Amino acid sequence: MKNIVAHDFLVLQPRQLISVSADVALTMQIDNGCVWVTIEGDNEDYWLFGGDTLALIAGRHVVIEADKVFSRIDFLPSLQLADRQCMPIPVASSDVEALADY
């Protein structure tokens, strides 16, 4: 598991998966691409696209997987929230199959 700090960034290749955590609350911002995010203790999973942000709670294990394109993810101090935040989207298995062709 990679420990991330404010101003870190990740570049994920298509279908690449990474496990991260942070010691302090951060804002994850998708610079470009599309990622699937699962957060320890959260009942929802998230699809994030370029421009989307998601608040990360300190100490939580986060799994991030890039979709079919490379994705860049920026980690910002929690006070620098972007204008738009991501809301959880319940995902049915039929939705996952449809997104697989994205």
Secondary structure, DSSP 8 states (H G I E B T S, - for coil): -EEE-TT-EEEE-TT-EEEEEESS-EEEEEEESEEEEEETT-S-EEEEETT-EEEE-TT--EEEEE-SS-EEEEEEETT---S---------HHHHHHHHT-
